[in-house]
Amino acid sequence: MPDTRYAIAAVLVAATVTWTLRALPFAVLTPLRESGTVQYLSTRMPAGVMVILVVYCLHGLPVTEARATAPLAALAVTIGLHLWRRNALLSILGGTATHVILASTVFAH
């Protein structure tokens, strides 16, 4: 059995490390919020991330095959819903539902 002082020291070190790691993001984010670069990136990054995700997801899609219709239709529905309603949740759910329905019924192998 470990010494009592050793066990107390180990618990204190673990608690200190845990508290520091949880508090560190809040301490670092405070000065970053006033940064012009961070404010610029906060307005540009969401669209950039979405473009990267779309390119990554569709880069190997065989457009000449019929099975490519489901993801392309889902993408069209997602874009259409977003342009129509400007609601990200509705767009994502609509596009996902379109893909799942087409992939599991029309284009199921």
C-alpha positions as CSV (number, residue, x, y, z in Angstrom):
1,M,0.0,0.0,0.0
2,P,1.4,3.4,-0.9
3,D,2.4,5.9,1.7
4,T,-0.4,8.4,2.7
5,R,1.7,11.4,1.8
6,Y,2.5,10.0,-1.6
7,A,-1.2,9.3,-2.3
8,I,-2.2,12.8,-1.2
9,A,0.5,14.3,-3.4
10,A,-0.6,12.2,-6.4
11,V,-4.2,13.3,-6.0
12,L,-3.2,17.0,-5.6
13,V,-1.0,16.8,-8.7
14,A,-3.7,15.1,-10.7
15,A,-6.3,17.7,-9.5
16,T,-4.0,20.6,-10.4
17,V,-3.2,19.3,-13.9
18,T,-6.9,18.6,-14.5
19,W,-8.0,22.1,-13.3
20,T,-5.2,23.8,-15.3
21,L,-6.1,21.9,-18.5
22,R,-9.8,22.8,-18.1
23,A,-9.1,26.5,-17.3
24,L,-6.4,27.0,-20.0
25,P,-8.8,27.4,-23.0
26,F,-10.7,30.1,-21.2
27,A,-7.6,32.0,-20.4
28,V,-6.3,31.7,-23.9
29,L,-9.5,32.6,-25.7
30,T,-10.1,35.9,-23.9
31,P,-7.3,37.9,-25.7
32,L,-8.0,36.0,-29.0
33,R,-11.6,37.3,-29.2
34,E,-10.4,40.8,-29.7
35,S,-8.0,39.8,-32.5
36,G,-8.8,41.1,-35.9
37,T,-7.5,37.9,-37.5
38,V,-9.7,35.7,-35.4
39,Q,-12.7,37.9,-36.1
40,Y,-12.0,37.7,-39.9
41,L,-11.6,33.9,-39.7
42,S,-14.8,33.5,-37.8
43,T,-16.7,35.0,-40.7
44,R,-14.9,33.2,-43.4
45,M,-14.1,29.7,-42.0
46,P,-17.6,28.2,-41.9
47,A,-18.0,28.5,-45.7
48,G,-14.4,27.4,-46.3
49,V,-14.8,24.3,-44.1
50,M,-18.0,23.4,-45.9
51,V,-16.3,23.7,-49.3
52,I,-13.4,21.5,-48.2
53,L,-15.8,18.9,-46.9
54,V,-17.9,18.8,-50.1
55,V,-14.8,18.5,-52.2
56,Y,-13.4,15.7,-50.0
57,C,-16.7,13.8,-50.0
58,L,-17.2,14.1,-53.7
59,H,-13.6,13.8,-55.1
60,G,-13.8,10.1,-55.9
61,L,-17.5,10.0,-57.0
62,P,-17.9,8.3,-60.4
63,V,-20.2,11.0,-62.0
64,T,-20.9,8.8,-65.0
65,E,-22.5,6.0,-63.0
66,A,-26.1,5.9,-61.8
67,R,-25.1,5.4,-58.1
68,A,-23.6,9.0,-58.2
69,T,-27.1,10.4,-58.4
70,A,-27.9,9.9,-54.7
71,P,-25.1,12.1,-53.3
72,L,-25.5,14.7,-56.1
73,A,-29.3,14.9,-55.4
74,A,-28.6,15.2,-51.7
75,L,-26.1,18.0,-52.4
76,A,-28.7,19.8,-54.6
77,V,-31.4,19.4,-51.9
78,T,-29.0,20.7,-49.2
79,I,-28.0,23.7,-51.3
80,G,-31.6,24.4,-52.4
81,L,-33.0,24.2,-48.8
82,H,-30.3,26.4,-47.5
83,L,-30.8,29.1,-50.2
84,W,-34.5,28.9,-49.7
85,R,-34.8,28.9,-45.8
86,R,-31.3,29.9,-44.6
87,N,-31.5,27.3,-41.9
88,A,-28.4,25.0,-41.5
89,L,-30.2,22.4,-39.5
90,L,-33.0,22.0,-42.0
91,S,-30.5,21.9,-44.9
92,I,-28.4,19.2,-43.3
93,L,-31.4,17.1,-42.3
94,G,-33.0,17.5,-45.7
95,G,-29.9,16.5,-47.6
96,T,-29.2,13.6,-45.3
97,A,-32.7,12.3,-45.6
98,T,-32.6,12.6,-49.3
99,H,-29.3,10.6,-49.5
100,V,-30.5,7.9,-47.1
101,I,-33.8,7.5,-48.9
102,L,-32.3,7.4,-52.4
103,A,-29.4,5.1,-51.4
104,S,-31.5,2.6,-49.5
105,T,-34.4,2.4,-52.0
106,V,-33.7,3.6,-55.5
107,F,-30.0,2.8,-55.7
108,A,-29.8,-0.2,-53.3
109,H,-27.8,-3.1,-54.7
